[in-house]
Amino acid sequence: MHPAEAAEVRPGPSVTRRELRARRGRRPLGAAPWITAACWVLGVAILLYPTAAAWISQYNQSTLIGFYDRQVEHASPDGRTQIKNARAYNEALSSGVLLPAGANAPVGAGESRDSAARPYRSQLVTPSGMMARLRVPAIDLDLPIFHGTDDDTLLRGLGHLEGTSLPVGGASTRSVITGHRGLASAEMFTNLDRVRTGDTFTIETFGEVLTYRVKDVTVVAPEDTETLHQVAGEDLVTLITCTPLGVNSHRILVTGERITPTPPADVEAAGKPSAVPHFPWWIPAMIGAILLAVAYLRWAGRPISKSRAETRHIRSRERSE
């Protein structure tokens, strides 16, 4: 070849394997993949929040229920005495003594016995404030019952309506238990409308187990209080919450009548740990969402193919020369 022609031939840039491996990095991730992954995880978290919050609430309530029997064993006065005092309190109510909401002791036109004139909140007392436990198998409900129906109480569990019979049973008594419905952070009485006539529920109070069979499910206006009055000779418990869900213009009343004797299965179940909540499926769902986000980010930043990496490197060398 002529020297001049040889001078005009310039060898192209060579690419060694080491240089190619060095150049074949992962794609630089811009803001878009990170924003997409974050939105995905955040969206799943928002969808799972009600389920997770309800599970945590149920877990806290089941923990409290687990301590209830031990608290009853060490209660002062002892459980039998507290049950006796509560029944005397109920007798005063059924004999015409009234207890307006917010009052501290029974008042009325007639005289009440000294044993029945004790303050409401001194009845069925435990260190945690829990007076009883309600189970409704038909809706998988197992919740603690506290004194009163103020907002703080109803965020912890169910509330016993002051002025109604304490949940210890007896003729001519009606205990009223209230609870929230439709809370984002707790289930409470959300599914109470699914309870049907013939279903049963139990109340455990200081070691005693009372079973009730639902005899009536009604919807009433808030001012209709006659449906909550005692019925002569009957042992009743009424569960009450708001309806329709999100509107809360009326009240659902689920009334049960005492079954005697208490079914052996309910007696055997007394004091056992709560079966609620069940396995927290929201945890693996959240973990799966995070893993999918990580997989997406790895895919978005996947290594550049060999041919494209070589082409980029050659073009870069040509520009530098």
Residue pairs with C-beta under 8 A, 6 or more apart in sequence:
12 314
13 314
13 317
13 318
13 321
15 310
15 313
15 314
19 313
20 306
20 309
20 310
20 313
23 309
23 312
23 313
24 303
24 304
24 306
24 309
25 303
25 304
26 301
26 302
26 303
26 304
27 300
27 301
27 302
27 303
27 304
28 301
29 297
29 300
29 301
33 296
33 297
33 300
33 301
34 297
36 296
37 293
37 294
37 296
37 297
38 293
40 289
40 292
40 293
40 296
41 289
41 290
41 293
44 285
44 286
44 289
45 286
45 289
48 282
48 285
48 286
49 184
50 184
50 185
51 281
51 282
52 280
52 282
52 286
53 184
53 185
53 186
54 185
54 186
54 187
54 277
55 277
55 280
55 282
57 185
57 186
57 187
58 186
58 187
58 276
58 277
59 277
61 142
61 143
61 144
61 156
61 157
61 274
61 276
62 142
62 273
62 274
62 276
62 277
64 128
64 130
64 144
64 157
65 130
65 133
65 142
65 143
65 144
65 273
65 274
66 273
66 274
67 128
68 126
68 128
68 130
68 133
68 144
68 204
69 207
69 271
71 126
71 127
71 128
71 130
72 79
72 126
72 206
72 207
73 79
75 82
75 125
75 126
75 206
77 85
79 206
79 207
82 123
82 124
82 125
82 206
83 168
83 205
83 206
83 208
85 115
85 118
85 123
86 123
86 124
86 166
86 168
86 205
87 166
87 168
87 170
88 113
88 115
88 116
89 106
89 115
89 116
89 118
89 120
89 123
89 166
90 165
90 166
90 168
90 170
90 173
91 116
91 170
92 106
92 112
92 113
92 116
92 117
93 99
93 106
93 163
93 164
93 165
93 173
93 230
94 165
94 172
94 173
94 230
95 110
95 112
96 108
96 109
96 110
97 106
97 107
97 108
97 110
97 112
97 116
98 106
98 107
98 108
98 163
99 105
99 106
99 107
99 120
99 162
99 163
100 107
100 163
101 149
101 161
101 162
101 163
102 162
103 120
103 162
103 163
104 119
104 120
104 121
105 117
105 118
105 119
105 120
106 112
106 116
106 117
120 147
120 162
121 147
121 148
123 131
123 147
123 166
124 131
124 132
124 147
124 166
124 168
124 205
124 206
125 131
128 144
129 146
129 147
130 144
130 145
130 146
130 157
131 145
131 146
131 147
131 160
131 166
131 167
131 205
132 144
132 145
132 160
132 167
132 203
132 204
132 205
132 206
133 142
133 143
133 144
133 145
133 203
133 204
133 205
134 141
134 142
134 143
134 144
134 145
134 158
134 177
134 201
134 202
134 203
134 239
135 141
135 142
135 201
135 202
135 203
135 204
135 269
136 142
136 192
136 195
136 199
136 201
136 239
137 199
137 200
137 201
138 194
138 195
138 196
138 199
138 200
138 201
139 191
139 192
139 194
139 195
140 275
140 276
141 187
141 189
141 191
141 276
142 274
142 275
142 276
143 157
143 158
143 179
143 188
144 156
144 157
144 158
145 157
145 158
145 159
145 160
145 167
145 177
145 203
146 153
146 156
146 157
146 158
146 159
146 160
147 153
147 159
147 160
147 162
148 159
148 160
148 162
149 159
149 160
149 161
149 162
149 178
150 159
153 159
154 178
154 179
154 180
154 188
155 180
155 183
155 186
157 179
157 188
158 177
158 178
158 179
158 188
158 189
159 177
159 178
159 179
160 166
160 167
160 175
160 176
160 177
160 178
161 176
161 177
161 178
161 228
161 240
164 174
164 175
164 176
164 228
165 173
165 174
165 175
165 230
166 175
166 205
167 175
167 177
167 203
167 205
167 210
167 237
168 205
168 206
168 208
168 210
169 208
169 210
169 235
169 258
170 235
171 233
171 234
171 235
172 230
172 231
172 232
172 233
172 234
172 235
173 230
173 235
173 236
174 228
174 229
174 230
174 231
174 234
174 236
174 237
174 238
175 203
175 236
175 237
175 238
176 228
176 237
176 238
176 240
177 237
177 238
177 239
177 240
178 189
178 239
178 240
178 241
179 188
179 189
179 192
179 239
179 240
179 241
180 186
180 188
180 189
180 241
180 242
181 188
181 189
181 190
181 192
181 241
181 242
181 243
181 245
181 248
182 190
182 242
182 245
182 246
183 190
188 241
189 239
189 241
190 245
192 239
192 241
192 252
192 254
193 243
193 252
195 201
195 214
195 217
195 239
195 254
196 214
196 217
197 214
197 215
197 216
197 217
198 213
198 214
199 213
199 214
200 211
200 212
200 213
200 214
200 256
200 259
201 211
201 212
201 214
201 237
201 239
201 256
202 209
202 210
202 211
202 212
202 266
202 269
202 270
203 209
203 210
203 212
203 237
204 210
204 270
204 271
207 270
207 271
209 262
209 266
209 267
209 269
209 270
210 237
210 258
210 262
211 258
211 259
211 262
211 263
211 266
212 236
212 237
212 256
212 257
212 258
212 259
213 256
213 257
213 259
214 254
214 255
214 256
215 255
215 256
215 257
216 253
216 254
216 255
217 252
217 253
217 254
217 255
218 227
218 252
218 253
218 255
219 243
219 250
219 251
219 252
219 253
220 227
220 250
220 251
220 253
221 250
221 251
222 249
222 250
222 251
224 251
227 238
227 253
228 238
228 240
228 253
230 236
234 257
234 258
235 257
235 258
236 255
236 256
236 257
236 258
237 255
237 256
237 258
238 253
238 254
238 255
238 256
239 253
239 254
239 255
239 256
240 251
240 252
240 253
240 254
241 251
241 252
242 248
242 250
242 251
242 252
243 249
243 250
243 251
243 252
244 250
304 312
